[in-house]
Amino acid sequence: MIGISSKTLALGTAFSLMATAAVAHGYRAGPLSIQHPWSRETAVGQAVGGGFLTIANSGAREDRLLSGTTPVAAEVQLHTMTMDGGVMRMRQVTGGIAIPAKGAVELKPGGYHIFFMGLKRQLRQGERVPVTLRFQRAGNVTVQFVVQPVGAPLSD
């Protein structure tokens, strides 16, 4: 049996909590709660990147994510990815993504996601990238996407 001192355990717990706090972040806009916006780092010269987050709506009316902008990309699009007979198909979403009343939508790899097109520079691990999301009812909300390493898990 390996002995661990209470001091070592306390330090480990503190570092774990600090790491979690550094990654976990959220934003509010009226009844909307936007949780943990993140992206993966990109390679030098890579022209596109993905953005992921969860949007919850505690309100009595549906809202809709319509679009976005960021200074690090020429364009921000809303996309969905599906598998069709073993072939991945990614399509731009027209009309926005509905955020149901008293519900939530998770934008994640393999489903709905934000697509950064025409990246102006590499996205680097650890940085925060500002993105202004435009909602039908809540208006514009600026959030910070935390850039995770390439091997970041598919959902956090």
C-alpha positions as CSV (number, residue, x, y, z in Angstrom):
1,M,0.0,0.0,0.0
2,I,1.3,3.4,-0.9
3,G,1.0,6.1,1.8
4,I,-0.1,9.5,0.8
5,S,0.2,12.4,3.2
6,S,-2.7,14.6,3.9
7,K,-0.6,17.6,2.6
8,T,0.1,15.8,-0.7
9,L,-3.6,14.9,-1.0
10,A,-4.7,18.5,-0.3
11,L,-2.2,19.9,-2.9
12,G,-3.4,17.4,-5.5
13,T,-7.0,18.3,-4.8
14,A,-6.2,22.0,-5.0
15,F,-4.5,21.6,-8.4
16,S,-7.3,19.5,-9.7
17,L,-9.9,22.1,-8.7
18,M,-7.8,24.9,-10.2
19,A,-7.5,23.0,-13.5
20,T,-11.3,22.4,-13.5
21,A,-11.9,26.1,-12.8
22,A,-9.6,27.1,-15.6
23,V,-11.5,25.1,-18.1
24,A,-15.1,25.4,-16.8
25,H,-16.7,28.7,-17.6
26,G,-20.2,29.9,-18.4
27,Y,-22.2,32.9,-19.5
28,R,-25.8,34.1,-19.0
29,A,-28.0,36.1,-21.3
30,G,-31.5,36.5,-19.9
31,P,-32.9,32.9,-19.6
32,L,-30.0,31.5,-21.6
33,S,-27.0,29.8,-20.0
34,I,-24.0,29.2,-22.2
35,Q,-21.7,26.6,-20.7
36,H,-18.1,25.7,-21.5
37,P,-17.4,27.0,-25.0
38,W,-14.3,25.3,-26.3
39,S,-12.4,24.5,-29.5
40,R,-9.5,22.3,-30.4
41,E,-6.1,23.7,-31.3
42,T,-5.4,23.8,-35.0
43,A,-2.3,23.2,-37.1
44,V,-0.3,26.0,-38.7
45,G,-2.1,27.0,-41.9
46,Q,-5.3,25.1,-41.1
47,A,-8.2,27.1,-42.5
48,V,-11.1,25.8,-40.4
49,G,-11.9,24.9,-36.8
50,G,-14.8,23.8,-34.7
51,G,-16.5,25.3,-31.7
52,F,-18.5,23.4,-29.1
53,L,-20.7,24.4,-26.1
54,T,-24.0,23.8,-24.4
55,I,-26.9,26.3,-24.4
56,A,-29.7,25.9,-21.8
57,N,-32.9,27.9,-21.9
58,S,-34.8,28.3,-18.6
59,G,-37.3,30.6,-20.3
60,A,-40.9,29.9,-21.3
61,R,-40.2,30.7,-25.0
62,E,-37.9,29.1,-27.5
63,D,-34.8,31.1,-28.6
64,R,-32.6,30.4,-31.6
65,L,-28.9,30.6,-32.2
66,L,-28.7,32.4,-35.6
67,S,-25.0,33.2,-36.2
68,G,-21.7,34.3,-34.8
69,T,-18.6,36.4,-35.5
70,T,-15.0,36.2,-34.3
71,P,-11.9,38.2,-35.0
72,V,-9.9,35.0,-35.7
73,A,-12.0,33.8,-38.7
74,A,-13.5,35.3,-41.8
75,E,-16.8,33.6,-41.2
76,V,-18.6,31.7,-38.4
77,Q,-21.2,29.2,-39.6
78,L,-23.6,26.8,-37.8
79,H,-23.2,23.2,-39.0
80,T,-24.5,19.8,-38.3
81,M,-22.7,16.5,-38.9
82,T,-24.5,13.2,-39.6
83,M,-23.4,9.7,-40.7
84,D,-25.1,8.4,-43.8
85,G,-24.2,4.8,-44.7
86,G,-20.8,5.2,-43.2
87,V,-20.1,8.5,-44.9
88,M,-19.8,11.7,-42.7
89,R,-21.9,14.5,-44.1
90,M,-21.5,18.0,-42.8
91,R,-24.0,20.7,-43.8
92,Q,-24.5,24.3,-42.9
93,V,-27.7,24.9,-40.8
94,T,-30.1,27.4,-42.3
95,G,-32.5,29.2,-40.1
96,G,-30.4,28.8,-36.9
97,I,-30.5,26.2,-34.1
98,A,-33.5,26.1,-31.9
99,I,-32.9,26.3,-28.1
100,P,-36.2,24.9,-26.7
101,A,-38.0,26.5,-23.8
102,K,-37.1,24.8,-20.6
103,G,-34.5,22.7,-22.6
104,A,-30.9,22.6,-23.8
105,V,-28.9,21.9,-26.9
106,E,-25.4,20.6,-26.9
107,L,-23.1,21.6,-29.8
108,K,-20.5,18.9,-29.9
109,P,-18.3,16.9,-32.3
110,G,-20.5,14.6,-34.3
111,G,-23.6,16.8,-34.2
112,Y,-24.4,20.5,-34.2
113,H,-21.3,22.7,-33.9
114,I,-19.9,26.1,-34.7
115,F,-17.6,26.1,-37.8
116,F,-14.8,28.7,-37.9
117,M,-14.1,29.2,-41.6
118,G,-11.1,31.1,-43.0
119,L,-9.1,31.1,-39.9
120,K,-6.7,34.1,-39.8
121,R,-4.3,32.3,-37.5
122,Q,-3.6,29.1,-35.7
123,L,-5.8,28.4,-32.6
124,R,-3.3,27.6,-29.8
125,Q,-3.9,25.4,-26.8
126,G,-4.7,27.4,-23.6
127,E,-5.8,30.6,-25.3
128,R,-9.3,32.0,-25.1
129,V,-10.9,33.1,-28.4
130,P,-13.7,35.7,-28.3
131,V,-16.9,34.8,-30.3
132,T,-20.0,36.9,-30.4
133,L,-23.1,34.6,-30.7
134,R,-26.3,36.1,-32.1
135,F,-29.6,34.9,-30.7
136,Q,-33.1,35.6,-32.0
137,R,-34.4,36.8,-28.6
138,A,-31.3,37.2,-26.3
139,G,-29.4,39.3,-28.9
140,N,-25.6,39.3,-29.1
141,V,-23.6,37.5,-26.4
142,T,-19.8,37.5,-26.4
143,V,-18.2,34.4,-24.9
144,Q,-14.6,33.0,-24.7
145,F,-13.9,29.7,-26.4
146,V,-11.1,27.9,-24.5
147,V,-8.7,26.2,-26.9
148,Q,-8.1,22.6,-25.9
149,P,-5.4,20.2,-27.1
150,V,-5.9,18.3,-30.4
151,G,-6.7,15.1,-28.4
152,A,-9.3,16.7,-26.2
153,P,-12.3,14.4,-25.4
154,L,-15.4,14.6,-27.6
155,S,-17.4,15.9,-24.7
156,D,-16.5,17.6,-21.5
